[in-house]
Amino acid sequence: MSIPFSNTDYRIPQGFGNLLEGLTREILREQPDNIPAFAAAYFENLLEKRAKTNFDPAEWGAKVDDRFYNNHAFKVQQPSGATEPEEETTTDEEEEAAAAAVKIQAAFRGHKARKEMREMKEGSTEEQEME
């Protein structure tokens, strides 16, 4: 429940919403009688899985939530001492050439489509004249 005219602004920690969604999904699926005990067992199970597999759903959820704001969240971390590969950069001339190629291709496709339509119209008028 929120307070309508409160000037406090609390932020939900990254990944927390994802954890609560998982808990809610399991509660709706299982329909337990004792929800607090079920939640405790759910989080204990989650902690055991995290210890065994080194997969933290809260961290993963934070990355998923952050994907819209930071595109580097899913990049694989380079081991220390490894150099980053050089990124391919395009020059303005290459971009202009690519844009020109797209325009030429579009013009050719339009020409080809108009030619096919003209041939179809001529074929249909010849058939009508024969009848």
N, C-alpha and C positions, 0 to 999 in steps of 0.2 A: 504494500500500500504506500502510495506516495503522499507527501504533504504538499498541498496545492501552492502555497506561497512561500515555500522554504527557499532560502538563498544558499543552501548547501548543495554541493554537486559531487556525489559519490560516483566513482568509476568502478566498474566490475573488472577484477583482474583478468588479464588475458588467459584464455583457456578455461576459466571457471564456468562460463556459460555452456561450453561444450560438455564439461563434466556433469553439470546439472541436467542437460538435455539427455545424456546417456542414462542417468539415474531415473529421470522421468519416464523415458521410454521403457525401461525395465519394470518400473512400478506399474505402468499401464498394461504391460504384457503379462506380468505375474499376478497382479491384483492381490498383494499381500494384506493380511489382517493388521499386522504391526509394521507400519511404514518406517518408523525410526530404527527398529531392529533390522529391517530389510536393508535400509540405507547403510547402516553400519557394516553389515555383512557384504554388501555390494562394494563399498570402498575398501574393505579388508581384502576382498578378492582382487580388486583392481591394484592394490599395493603389491600383492603377491605376484601378479602377472608382470607388473613393472619391474620388480626385482629379478624375475627370471629372464625376461626378454629385453630389458633395457629400453623398452618402449614406453614413453610417458604420454598418455593421451592428453594431458593438460598442455604440454608443450606443443604437441601436434595440433591441438585445437587452436592454440595461440597463433601458430603459423598459418592455419587455414583462415582464421579471422583476419589476419594481417595481410593476406594475399592481395587484397584490393588496394592497400596503401603502400605496400613495400614489395615490389616484385622480386627482390633478392632473397626472400624468406625461404624459398625452396631450392636455392642453389646448393650444390654439394660443397661442403667446406674443403678447401685445399689443405693438405697436410703441411705442417710448418716446414719451411725450406723449399717447398715446391713453388715454381714460378707460375704465374697466371698465363694462360695462352693469350697470344695477341688477338685482339678483336679485329674482325674485318671492318674496315671503314669504307664508306662510299663517298666519293667526291660529288660536288655539285654537277659536274659534267656527266658523271655516270647516272645520277638521278634524272637529269634532263634527257639523257639518251633513253633511259628506261621509259620515261613518260612519253617521249616521242614514239617509241616502239609500240606502246599501248595504243596511242592515237592511230597509228598506221594500221595496226591489226584491226581496230574497231572500224575504221573506214573500209578496209577490205571486206570484212564480214558484212557490213551494210551493203556494199556493192554486190557481193555474192547473193545476198538475200533478195535484193531488188531484181537482180537478173533472173533468179529462180521464179519469183512472182510474175515477172514479165512473160517468161516462158510458159508458166501455168495458164496465164490469161490468154496467151496466143493459142495454146493447145485447146482451151475450152471454147474459144470463138471458132476455131476450125471445125471442132466437132459439131457445133450448132449449125454451121453453114452446110455441113454434109447432110444433116437431117433435113 
